[in-house]
Amino acid sequence: LLRFFLPLLYRHERALYILPMNRKKTPEASEIADIAIVGGGLAGLALAALLGEGGADVLCLDRDPPVAQLKPGFDGRTTAISFGSRQILEQAGVWPGLETAGQGACPIETIHILDGRTKGPPLVFNSGEVGGRAFGWIVENADFRRCLQQRVAALPSVRHLAPATVASFDIGKDSVTIETPEGFHQARVVIGADGRNSFVREWMGVGSRGWSYRQQAVICTIVHEHPHNHIAVEHFRSEGPFAILPMADDAQGRHRSSVVWTADAGRDSPLDWPQPVFEAGLAARFPAWYGKVGLAGPRFAHPLSLNHAHRYIGPRMALVADAAHAIHPIAGQGLNLGFRDIAALAPLLLDAIRDHRDPGSPDVLDRYQRLRRVDNMAMAGATDQLNRLFSNEGLTVSLARRAGMKAVGRLPFAKRFFMSQAMGLGRSATGK
Ligand SMILES: Cc1cc2nc3c(=O)[nH]c(=O)nc-3n(C[C@H](O)[C@H](O)[C@H](O)COP(=O)(O)OP(=O)(O)OC[C@H]3O[C@@H](n4cnc5c(N)ncnc54)[C@H](O)[C@@H]3O)c2cc1C
């Protein structure tokens, strides 16, 4: 198993800059921001907050109005935030609000790993074995977005413009002109944080490597009879992982967990099952110690795919988070990886601005790419291999897998390794 968490392959790809046509447009931009961020999702706003904390003049543009992003149907997911990401959010001034937002962030203190239909005991990771610090915290994405929006609004050097759909760019000698239907903006460097179907990546002419998993993640919130005791459960099943993530109790004191149910895409999706059938499926998958379980809200589905950009940078542009790498959620590491990008990029940009150097210069952007590619490729490879390994019910593979899990359980150094990965401490937060 250890091998799957080691960098699987690293192919150095020479940056190939494709220069877009200069359309000689001279917009009436009243001021040039230091940095423009395209995409005010979780990664884009966190980057805006980090840069704003450092005093940079930042413009963050998003196509969806902020209030629309807080509506209950917009994003019913929760996010497992690693200890490393918590440190970044502390630096951005977001964590104190997020820890107590809504019903509060819920710490993960124990992780149970179950394999296939095996009835044996789970492989248990206990935070007590690594100093008692929580593995991570489960936060509701709606609370997360609200806290980020509030933090950014409180920072005087950050402008959050939404709705503003970025439609084109014009790269000049010292700055980039950004075109939206509402008007033009200028910045010295543009950061694409516009998600897995990134417009910025496409506009830069950057290709990517990836594939569909032909799986979907069905997400929902569950209420259960007994407390979860801060335990997260990852049950690897042949159709894909089934994860139960502990949440804070709701306002009525009901015990809650968030479910990520991976299923084959396309046919007979649990998303479409009648509620009693879905709840029976849940009951069959939940360990008995949770007691009675029931659905506490709507179900959402997300198609799963891997996508890794061939390069992260171009003239006066860089990609971060899902725009650069979207991975399988099997280990709950997608955004955590994106946070390591922004923690690597922000100090490089801030140092350049402070030293009166150009934040969009090739050496600044090159340095960022060098810091982040190996880590991101390793995690993309590891999650891909984990998904294949645990979805394979072939006799040889499943025997090897069970032997591997037993070995990890017995080897303290291997357990500690996995636990530090889960906490986001595998590499330093800055990727150095
Ligand atoms: C089922 C599931 C569970 C997950 N669980 C976890 C977890 O527990 N832990 C974890 O770390 N990660 C998790 N992830 C991964 C995580 O959700 C993503 O990594 C994260 O949402 C990516 O954030 P982002 O800001 O890069 O992109 P997005 O959230 O996609 O944001 C992109 C933003 O860009 C805007 N935009 C797009 N195009 C334009 C344009 N042309 N102009 C202006 N704005 C634009 C969009 O409106 C959007 O707001 C999970 C993913 C899935 C699918």
The ligand as an ORCA input file, in Angstrom:
! r2SCAN-3c Opt
* xyz 0 1
  C     -18.053     14.642     -4.141
  C     -16.856     15.449     -3.832
  C     -16.388     15.520     -2.513
  C     -15.244     16.250     -2.236
  N     -14.773     16.264     -0.953
  C     -13.621     16.922     -0.678
  C     -13.086     16.930      0.644
  O     -13.653     16.378      1.568
  N     -11.897     17.581      0.855
  C     -11.252     18.217     -0.149
  O     -10.169     18.769      0.091
  N     -11.759     18.253     -1.401
  C     -12.920     17.637     -1.680
  N     -13.429     17.673     -2.955
  C     -12.758     18.494     -3.982
  C     -13.219     19.954     -3.868
  O     -14.603     20.044     -3.841
  C     -12.656     20.750     -5.044
  O     -11.263     20.552     -5.095
  C     -12.944     22.256     -4.852
  O     -14.301     22.528     -4.823
  C     -12.294     23.041     -5.978
  O     -12.455     24.402     -5.721
  P     -12.091     25.474     -6.833
  O     -12.293     26.800     -6.177
  O     -10.783     25.163     -7.461
  O     -13.159     25.245     -8.001
  P     -14.734     25.495     -7.997
  O     -15.303     25.211     -6.670
  O     -15.256     24.745     -9.170
  O     -14.875     27.063     -8.249
  C     -14.647     27.634     -9.506
  C     -15.311     28.991     -9.551
  O     -14.975     29.612    -10.790
  C     -16.105     30.278    -11.299
  N     -15.952     30.402    -12.755
  C     -15.873     29.421    -13.672
  N     -15.682     29.918    -14.901
  C     -15.643     31.273    -14.760
  C     -15.464     32.359    -15.660
  N     -15.287     32.176    -16.990
  N     -15.476     33.623    -15.163
  C     -15.636     33.851    -13.836
  N     -15.810     32.858    -12.946
  C     -15.803     31.582    -13.391
  C     -17.288     29.404    -10.868
  O     -18.490     30.142    -10.799
  C     -16.827     28.908     -9.491
  O     -17.301     29.736     -8.440
  C     -14.573     16.947     -3.267
  C     -15.058     16.906     -4.583
  C     -16.192     16.170     -4.867
  C     -16.705     16.140     -6.278
*
